[in-house]
Amino acid sequence: MTASLTPALALAYLSELSADVRAAIVLDARGEVLAGDHAIAKPARDLLAEAPVVRALTERGGAFGARDDRHAVVVATGPLALRNLAIHDVLGVLAALGGTPPHALVSDASPAAAKALLDAL
């Protein structure tokens, strides 16, 4: 699949889709930062280690992420974000980066994963 967005444009687009996005990051297949908030790189990698499409929720907010063969996208949101919409937006942006879409159900990651991501902000 041909990429229609660069990593930086993907994050800008994602931020336009939702006012609830507090931070976001795009990683390459090795987990290196391509765009976004470097402070959340480690917790983003840890979150995606749990499954290819994940969400984790706390009272403070949520963490949503997806990875394919080329990229990973992770966002941290406030507590009012709509869970299904957040995952939809992450998957849409991931597809626009040009990799092979993950064919996986959304997995619930541990709340500790969301806490670690939110604490890194």
Long-range contacts (C-beta under 8 A, 24 or more apart in sequence): 1-95, 1-98, 1-99, 1-100, 2-98, 3-96, 3-97, 3-98, 4-96, 4-98, 5-93, 5-96, 5-97, 6-35, 7-34, 7-35, 7-36, 7-71, 7-97, 8-35, 10-35, 10-73, 10-93, 10-96, 10-97, 11-35, 11-36, 11-93, 13-93, 13-96, 14-73, 14-75, 14-89, 14-90, 14-93, 17-89, 18-77, 18-81, 18-85, 18-86, 18-89, 20-77, 20-78, 20-80, 20-81, 20-82, 20-86, 21-75, 21-76, 21-77, 21-81, 22-61, 22-75, 22-76, 22-77, 22-78, 22-118, 22-121, 23-75, 23-76, 23-117, 23-121, 24-73, 24-74, 24-75, 24-76, 25-73, 25-74, 25-75, 26-71, 26-72, 26-73, 26-97, 27-67, 27-71, 27-72, 27-73, 27-74, 28-70, 28-71, 28-72, 29-69, 29-70, 29-71, 29-72, 31-72, 34-71, 37-121, 39-120, 39-121, 40-74, 40-76, 40-117, 40-120, 40-121, 42-120, 43-113, 43-116, 43-117, 43-119, 43-120, 44-72, 44-74, 44-117, 45-72, 46-113, 46-116, 47-74, 47-109, 47-113, 47-114, 47-116, 47-117, 48-72, 48-74, 50-107, 50-109, 50-110, 50-113, 51-104, 51-107, 51-109, 52-102, 52-104, 53-87, 53-91, 53-102, 53-104, 53-105, 53-106, 53-107, 54-106, 54-107, 54-108, 54-109, 54-113, 55-83, 55-86, 55-87, 55-106, 55-107, 55-108, 55-109, 56-108, 56-109, 56-110, 56-111, 56-112, 56-113, 56-114, 56-117, 57-83, 57-111, 57-114, 58-111, 58-114, 58-115, 58-118, 60-114, 60-115, 60-118, 61-114, 61-118, 62-86, 62-114, 63-109, 63-113, 63-114, 63-117, 63-118, 64-90, 65-90, 66-90, 66-91, 66-94, 66-102, 67-94, 67-102, 68-94, 68-97, 68-99, 68-100, 68-101, 68-102, 69-99, 69-100, 70-97, 70-98, 70-99, 70-100, 71-97, 71-98, 71-99, 73-97, 74-117, 76-114, 76-117, 76-118, 76-121
